[in-house]
Amino acid sequence: MKILVVCGAGASSTFVAQRMRVTLAARGLTAQVAAGSESELGASLGNIDVLLVGPHLAPQYEQICALAAQYGVRARLLPAEVFSIRNGDASVDLALEAATATYYASPTPKETLQ
């Protein structure tokens, strides 16, 4: 499985990706996890299975999901607390859920608030 974590500039996603690698190794799971920025997204979608989107990109989430679906990539919006948690458990769990899901995108931020 190939996972891409994206944020605005790629800085905070780097920390999440690193925590995910540690968690995956601790669980004995194999996956490639990379970090990137929103501007690099188009060039990366053809090479990944799961896209985890930083919460500050929530306003663009629907557009990002539509683009990801064109490549058969399952996208999920990361909850804000993922960036403050010291381990990668929540992010890994979300990626694993996405990889086995029968739908491409999780609910939009507006739908989760209702």
Summary of the structure (lengths in Angstrom):
residues: 114
radius of gyration: 12.7
end to end distance: 32.3
largest distance: 37.2
contacts: 354
relative contact order: 0.21
helix: 56%
strand: 18%
